[in-house]
């Protein structure tokens, strides 16, 4: 399956439908935008970010627009926001494996792990 992501809104107990996400390839201090997308009703992308054939060994960054998502849901956030955009940097070492990068998020906290 390559690379995928999924976001759960832990404040409301639901998928983070409509959250904007950007995927970057990174190398040292530089990054290159690969794609921008919006999560579907299940808090997922409509297709994998990469399939196994196009995924390459290297480092990547997923950037989740957390504050904009919660503001669109009507949550009143302080200015500046505690969390604005959550960036997750991760490495892909074996392109034969599936890399799933889930995010569990509220306006005040987040967690992630390598999913299956």
C-alpha positions as CSV (number, residue, x, y, z in Angstrom):
1,X,0.0,0.0,0.0
2,X,3.0,2.4,0.3
3,X,2.2,5.5,2.5
4,X,-1.0,6.5,4.0
5,X,-2.4,8.7,6.8
6,X,-5.5,9.0,8.9
7,X,-6.5,11.7,11.4
8,X,-8.9,11.4,14.3
9,X,-10.3,14.4,16.1
10,X,-10.1,13.4,19.8
11,X,-12.0,16.5,20.9
12,X,-15.1,15.5,19.1
13,X,-14.5,11.8,18.9
14,X,-14.7,11.5,15.1
15,X,-12.6,11.5,11.9
16,X,-11.1,14.8,11.0
17,X,-13.0,15.2,7.8
18,X,-12.0,18.3,5.8
19,X,-8.6,18.8,7.4
20,X,-5.9,20.1,5.0
21,X,-2.7,18.1,4.8
22,X,0.6,18.6,2.9
23,X,3.2,16.0,2.1
24,X,6.8,17.1,1.6
25,X,10.0,15.2,0.8
26,X,12.8,16.4,3.0
27,X,16.6,16.4,2.8
28,X,18.5,18.1,5.6
29,X,17.0,21.6,6.1
30,X,15.3,21.7,2.7
31,X,11.8,20.4,1.8
32,X,9.9,20.0,-1.4
33,X,6.1,20.0,-1.6
34,X,4.9,16.7,-3.1
35,X,1.1,17.2,-2.7
36,X,-1.6,19.0,-0.8
37,X,-5.0,17.4,-0.1
38,X,-8.0,17.5,2.1
39,X,-9.1,14.5,4.1
40,X,-12.3,12.7,3.3
41,X,-15.3,12.0,5.5
42,X,-13.4,9.1,7.2
43,X,-10.4,11.4,8.0
44,X,-8.3,9.6,5.3
45,X,-7.0,10.4,1.9
46,X,-9.0,9.1,-1.1
47,X,-6.0,7.1,-2.3
48,X,-2.6,6.3,-0.7
49,X,-0.1,9.1,-0.7
50,X,2.3,6.7,-2.4
51,X,1.8,3.2,-3.6
52,X,4.7,0.7,-3.0
53,X,5.9,1.2,-6.6
54,X,6.4,5.0,-6.3
55,X,7.4,5.2,-2.6
56,X,11.2,5.9,-2.2
57,X,13.6,5.5,0.6
58,X,14.1,8.8,2.3
59,X,12.7,11.3,4.7
60,X,9.3,13.0,4.6
61,X,7.1,15.5,6.4
62,X,3.3,15.5,6.8
63,X,1.9,18.9,7.8
64,X,-1.6,18.9,9.2
65,X,-3.6,22.2,9.4
66,X,-5.0,21.6,12.8
67,X,-6.1,25.1,13.8
68,X,-7.9,25.8,10.6
69,X,-9.7,22.5,11.0
70,X,-10.9,23.2,14.5
71,X,-11.9,26.8,13.7
72,X,-14.0,25.5,10.8
73,X,-15.7,23.2,13.3
74,X,-16.6,26.2,15.4
75,X,-14.1,25.8,18.1
76,X,-13.0,29.1,19.7
77,X,-9.2,29.0,19.9
78,X,-7.0,31.5,21.7
79,X,-4.7,33.7,19.6
80,X,-2.1,32.6,19.0
81,X,-3.3,29.1,18.8
82,X,-1.6,26.5,21.0
83,X,-1.3,24.2,18.0
84,X,-1.5,25.7,14.6
85,X,0.0,23.2,12.1
86,X,1.4,19.8,13.3
87,X,4.4,18.6,11.4
88,X,5.5,15.0,11.5
89,X,8.9,14.1,10.2
90,X,9.5,10.5,9.5
91,X,11.7,8.2,7.5
92,X,11.0,5.4,5.0
93,X,13.7,2.7,5.1
94,X,12.0,-0.2,3.3
95,X,9.6,0.5,0.4
96,X,8.3,-3.0,0.4
97,X,6.6,-2.3,3.7
98,X,3.4,-0.2,4.3
99,X,4.0,3.1,6.2
100,X,0.8,4.4,7.9
101,X,1.2,7.7,9.8
102,X,-2.0,8.3,11.9
103,X,-2.6,11.5,13.9
104,X,-4.8,11.8,16.9
105,X,-5.4,15.4,17.6
106,X,-7.2,18.0,19.7
107,X,-6.6,21.8,19.8
108,X,-4.3,21.1,22.8
109,X,-2.5,17.8,22.1
110,X,-1.5,15.2,19.5
111,X,0.0,11.8,19.2
112,X,1.2,9.6,16.4
113,X,2.7,6.2,15.8
114,X,3.6,4.0,12.9
115,X,0.4,2.2,12.1
116,X,-0.4,-0.8,10.0
